[in-house]
Amino acid sequence: MGEPASTPAPGPAAGHLAVVMSADGAQVLRLLADGKTTQQVADLTSWPRDRVIGLARAQKGWLLSPDTDTVYDPGAKNGKVRVPDTLAAAVPSDAAALIARAEASEDPRLRRLATQVRDALGEIRDRLTRAREAAALAQEIATLEEQLAAKKARQRQLSSSRRKGPARTPAAPRTVRPTARSKRPGIRAWAAAQGMDCPPQGRVPRSVETAWDEAHGGDRG
């Protein structure tokens, strides 16, 4: 469902500014008729978006699609709108009219000035266009740099996790088996020969058992 084109666009009410608006308005309507969104037209012409929408709604048969933000004519073939004949050849602005009159003048100085002014206006237009493009590129670069920084941070986090590896399970304490009775006399004699303190009776101390195991391969069973 489209929005009915009923509200006229705001703009100058009278005087020479109305002539300027006529030329700008024709450009706005042409861009809209070419399929540009109202936001794109606002960016290209430096018009406020509400003003672009107001001008579109003022055109007979034009509807604004809220889904695509573009205008269409439900009664036309393929829905394509047509620029009104009254604006198809819009009256030029005061500046453009003055330049045209100066270029047609018989005074060579006026013609030179007209050429200089037209060239200056062209340079201004080009510089403004480049400035807008540069600002848009700077914003895009800033966004990409933020995304890159976030990805690098994630990469460092993953690399740190790989270096640490899984948590190691501590080794179970070594269990020393008790010495068989038949082996105790031999172990006591061995301990005495090694100068180790070992009681003549009872259980063989664990330190002696461990030393025996290391010297004899743990054969105390």
N, C-alpha and C positions, 0 to 999 in steps of 0.2 A: 504494500500500500504506500503510495506517495503522499507527500505533504502538499496541499493545494497551494498554488502560486497566487497568493492574495495580498501579501503585505509589501508595499513599495519599498524600495531601497532608500535608506537615508542618504542625504546628500545636500549640496548647496541649493538654496531656494531660488536665487536669482543672481543676475550680474554676470561678469566675465567668468567666474568660477564655474557656473553652470555649463559654459562652453567647454571648459577643460574637462569637466566630469563627463560630458558627452563623448569625448574621444576616449577617455579611460574606460567608460562604461562599455563602449563598443568592443574594446580589447577584452574586457572581462567576459562579455557575452560570447565572443568568439572562442575563448579558451574553454568556457563551459560547454559550448556546442561541440567542441572537439573531443569532449569526453573527460576533461580534467575534473578532479574533485574540487569542491569549494575550498578546501584547505590548500591544495596545490595552486589554485588561482590566487588565493590570498598571498601565498608565499611569492608567487611570480610578479604580482602587481603591487605588493605592499599595501593592499587594501585590507582592512579588518575582515575577518571571515563573516561576521554578522552582516556586514555591508554587502559582501558578495551574495550571501543567501537572500538578503532583501531585494537585490536587483533581480536575482533569478526568479523569485516569487512574483515579481511585478510583471513578468512576461506572460502573455496570454497563452494558455495551453501547456505551460511548462510545469512540471512536477519535480520535486526533489526526493530522491530515494534515500531513506535513512540507512539502508544497508550498504550502499556503495558510495554515498555522499556525492552522487552525480545527478545531473538533471536528465529528464526524458519527457517525451511527448507521447502519451498513450494513444493519440489519434493519428500519429505519423507512422510511416513504414519503418520497421525495426526500432521504433521508439525514439528515433534521432530527432533532436530539436533543430529548429531553423532560426538563424539570427534574424530579427525583425528588419524589414526593408528600411525602416526609418533610421536604423543605426548601422546598416551595412556600409554606408558611406558617411561616417560620422564627421561632424564639423571639426576641424583641427583646433588644437588649443591656441591660446593667444600667442605663445612663444613660437609655435610652428607656423602660425599665420604670418607673424612678423618676419620670420626667417624667409618664408616663401616670397613675401613682398620685397624684401631686401634683395634676394637673389634675382628677382625680375626687374630690379631698378636699373636705370641707365647710369646711375652713379657708381663708378668702379670701386670707390671706397666702401660703399654699402654692400656691394657684392662680396668684397673681400671679408668684411666683418661677418656677413652671413655665413660664409664658408667656415670662418674660424669658430663661430658660435656652434654651427652644426657639428664640426669636428670635436669641439670641446664637450658637447652633449653626448656624442658617441663615446668619447673617452670616459666620461662620468658613468655612463650606463655600463660600459665594459668593466670599469673598476668596481662598481657596486656589485655587479654579477660575480666577479672573481672573489670579492670580499665575502659574499654570502656562501659561495662554494667553499672558500677556505675555512670559514667558521663551521660549516657542516662537516668538513673533513676533520677538523680539529676535534670536534665532538665525537666523531666516529672513532678516531684514533684513541682518544681518552677512554672510550668504552672498551675498545679492544685491549688496551693496556691493562685495564682493571681485570678483564677476563683472563688475560695471560698471567697476571700476578696470582690470581686465585688458582689457576691450573698448576703453576710452579710450586705454590705452597702445598698443594695436594700431592705433587710428585715428590717433594722432600719428605712429606709425611710417610708416603708409601716406601720410599727408599730407606728411611730410618727404621721402619717396621721390619723390612727384609734383613737389615744388618743385625738387629737384635735377635731375630729368630725366635722359635718357640721356647718357652720356659723349660729349663732342665729340671728333671726330677732328681733330688738329692740321692746319692748312693746309699743303699741300706748298710747299716753298720755290720762289720765283719763278725761273724759268729765263730767263736773258738770252741771246738768240741772238747768235752772232758777227756782226760787221758785214761786209757784202759789200765786196769790194775796190773796186768802182766807187763806193761811197758814202764810203770812208774820206777822200779828199781834202776833200770837202765838210764832213764831220764835223770834220776837223782845223781847217779854216778857221773853222767855227762856234765851236769850242772856243776858238780864239785870240781871236775877237771877244768871247767871253764872259769872257776873262781866265782860262780854265781851262788847267791844265798838261797838254799832250798832245804826245807825241814826234812828230817829223816823219815817222818811218818805223816800220815794225812794226805790231804790233796796237794798236788803239785801247783805252786803259784802260777798264775796266768802268764806272768812275764817270762817264766822259765818255759812254759808250754809254747809261747809264741816264738821264743828264740830257738827252741828245738824244731818247731815247724819250719822256720826259715832255713835251718841248717840241714834238715833231713826231708824236706819236701812234705811236711805235714803228716807223716806216717806215725800216728799214735793210736790207731784203732786196734 
